[in-house]
């Protein structure tokens, strides 16, 4: 029996590095806007996971978050700064996982740059709340699953494939090397 990838009539794997990896990361992170932020990756009882909003992804591929200094997440990062971020852009496409290293800072200039009024929900003191910290995530590797031509083309190919009994998947996947 052939694997699904061997049944593909078109190329569906492309590893990305440097600028092309960063562009893919930015696009997928923007499309998802939130991710599952995983810490304590080596913990015996399993790693800790929570949803987090990505505040920004810069041109170097660094992901920026704001977090409370007294949060369990920050406590876990002080013990082990390795993280995994899991993104899902839609129910059927645009997925990404990133592995990287977190740095915690209280850089006031960066806090002001990343600040949005909705954050006052968690930081009641506003942009000057003393509990705000910046999480800088420097990814070192990752993997993505996406579509080549967008959701509409992907759905059309899936429908045609289902009717004809052929694998007409518009997906593309590959490693992200930052």
QUINOR-V289929 format. One record per residue. N is the residue number from 0. RES is the residue in one letter. PHI is phi in whole degrees, -180 to 180 (* if undefined). Layout:
n->N res->RES phi->PHI
n->N res->RES phi->PHI
This chain:
n->0 res->X phi->*
n->1 res->X phi->-77
n->2 res->X phi->-74
n->3 res->X phi->-59
n->4 res->X phi->-70
n->5 res->X phi->-75
n->6 res->X phi->-82
n->7 res->X phi->-67
n->8 res->X phi->-81
n->9 res->X phi->-133
n->10 res->X phi->-63
n->11 res->X phi->-132
n->12 res->X phi->-135
n->13 res->X phi->-150
n->14 res->X phi->-77
n->15 res->X phi->-121
n->16 res->X phi->-141
n->17 res->X phi->52
n->18 res->X phi->-61
n->19 res->X phi->-69
n->20 res->X phi->-67
n->21 res->X phi->-64
n->22 res->X phi->-62
n->23 res->X phi->-64
n->24 res->X phi->-60
n->25 res->X phi->-61
n->26 res->X phi->-64
n->27 res->X phi->-70
n->28 res->X phi->-66
n->29 res->X phi->-65
n->30 res->X phi->-64
n->31 res->X phi->-87
n->32 res->X phi->65
n->33 res->X phi->-127
n->34 res->X phi->-146
n->35 res->X phi->-92
n->36 res->X phi->-101
n->37 res->X phi->-108
n->38 res->X phi->-127
n->39 res->X phi->53
n->40 res->X phi->-62
n->41 res->X phi->-99
n->42 res->X phi->-64
n->43 res->X phi->-62
n->44 res->X phi->-87
n->45 res->X phi->101
n->46 res->X phi->-82
n->47 res->X phi->-94
n->48 res->X phi->-135
n->49 res->X phi->-152
n->50 res->X phi->-75
n->51 res->X phi->-142
n->52 res->X phi->-90
n->53 res->X phi->-79
n->54 res->X phi->-80
n->55 res->X phi->-167
n->56 res->X phi->-128
n->57 res->X phi->-90
n->58 res->X phi->-70
n->59 res->X phi->-95
n->60 res->X phi->91
n->61 res->X phi->-75
n->62 res->X phi->-101
n->63 res->X phi->-119
n->64 res->X phi->-134
n->65 res->X phi->-112
n->66 res->X phi->-147
n->67 res->X phi->-81
n->68 res->X phi->-60
n->69 res->X phi->-98
n->70 res->X phi->-79
n->71 res->X phi->-61
n->72 res->X phi->-59
n->73 res->X phi->-63
n->74 res->X phi->-61
n->75 res->X phi->-64
n->76 res->X phi->-68
n->77 res->X phi->-67
n->78 res->X phi->-86
n->79 res->X phi->-151
n->80 res->X phi->-91
n->81 res->X phi->-84
n->82 res->X phi->-134
n->83 res->X phi->-130
n->84 res->X phi->-116
n->85 res->X phi->-119
n->86 res->X phi->-117
n->87 res->X phi->-139
n->88 res->X phi->-80
n->89 res->X phi->-153
n->90 res->X phi->-64
n->91 res->X phi->-124
n->92 res->X phi->-157
n->93 res->X phi->68
n->94 res->X phi->-120
n->95 res->X phi->-157
n->96 res->X phi->-125
n->97 res->X phi->-127
n->98 res->X phi->-115
n->99 res->X phi->-166
n->100 res->X phi->-121
n->101 res->X phi->-100
n->102 res->X phi->-126
n->103 res->X phi->-101
n->104 res->X phi->-143
n->105 res->X phi->-119
n->106 res->X phi->-61
n->107 res->X phi->-63
n->108 res->X phi->-63
n->109 res->X phi->-68
n->110 res->X phi->-60
n->111 res->X phi->-63
n->112 res->X phi->-64
n->113 res->X phi->-90
n->114 res->X phi->-62
n->115 res->X phi->-134
n->116 res->X phi->-55
n->117 res->X phi->-62
n->118 res->X phi->-67
n->119 res->X phi->-64
n->120 res->X phi->-58
n->121 res->X phi->-99
n->122 res->X phi->-118
n->123 res->X phi->-64
n->124 res->X phi->-83
n->125 res->X phi->75
n->126 res->X phi->-59
n->127 res->X phi->-98
n->128 res->X phi->-55
n->129 res->X phi->-68
n->130 res->X phi->-85
n->131 res->X phi->-72
n->132 res->X phi->-125
n->133 res->X phi->-103
n->134 res->X phi->-106
n->135 res->X phi->-106
n->136 res->X phi->-107
n->137 res->X phi->-100
n->138 res->X phi->-73
n->139 res->X phi->-116
n->140 res->X phi->-159
n->141 res->X phi->-176
n->142 res->X phi->-149
n->143 res->X phi->-132
n->144 res->X phi->-133
n->145 res->X phi->-147
n->146 res->X phi->-111
n->147 res->X phi->-81
n->148 res->X phi->-124
n->149 res->X phi->94
n->150 res->X phi->-65
n->151 res->X phi->-63
n->152 res->X phi->-65
n->153 res->X phi->-60
n->154 res->X phi->-66
n->155 res->X phi->-63
n->156 res->X phi->-64
n->157 res->X phi->-63
n->158 res->X phi->-64
n->159 res->X phi->-64
n->160 res->X phi->-62
n->161 res->X phi->-65
n->162 res->X phi->-73
n->163 res->X phi->-96
n->164 res->X phi->77
n->165 res->X phi->-115
n->166 res->X phi->-82
n->167 res->X phi->-122
n->168 res->X phi->-88
n->169 res->X phi->-92
n->170 res->X phi->-79
n->171 res->X phi->-142
n->172 res->X phi->-147
n->173 res->X phi->172
n->174 res->X phi->-77
n->175 res->X phi->-114
n->176 res->X phi->-114
n->177 res->X phi->-90
